[in-house]
Amino acid sequence: MSEGDEPAVPVPLLNIANVLTVSRLVMVPFFLLALFTGGGQDLLWRLVAFGLFVIASITDRIDGDLARKRGLVTDFGKIADPIADKALTGSALVGLSVLGDLPWWVTIVIAAREIGVTVLRFWVIRHGVIPASRGGKAKTLMQIIAIGFYLLPLPPFLIFVRWVTMGVALLLTVVTGADYVVRAFRLRAVAETP
């Protein structure tokens, strides 16, 4: 260390970004409880489930922004944030499929993509990290919007909005998944080239 350089101050594990991430994870069982109360058809509980989902989704946006802007990025946050995201969207998709509101094939396609990308991340981790793309961020946003429409008790003439938004979310899910596979193989090939 040269003169005048100060040692880097370690980021505390207990910070606002990590607290928001953990709170999102803690909300998942409460969200599911609200979703399934009254057989999933009770209007009030369905609105409560929607509200919890929206709040949890907002914390996802806030915790990432806070971590980057305030220098609060931690190894715990890097691991816990995607786990909390997948727990929230995954539980919502499975819950909606269990209730018969969303076809199982939709949940399976999205889950397969998320699991596949996670496996690829571990496969290339020693060679580098593939940053989130704009498409990946758009995919996440569309999944959240589509799930929100499925959670809301919409009048019959607006039901098509669910299918349109979920269709866009599915398309982005598949396209960004394929893009991630291509980028992972490129990164691995470049890293292994002598």
Disulfide bonds with the S-S distance in Angstrom:
none
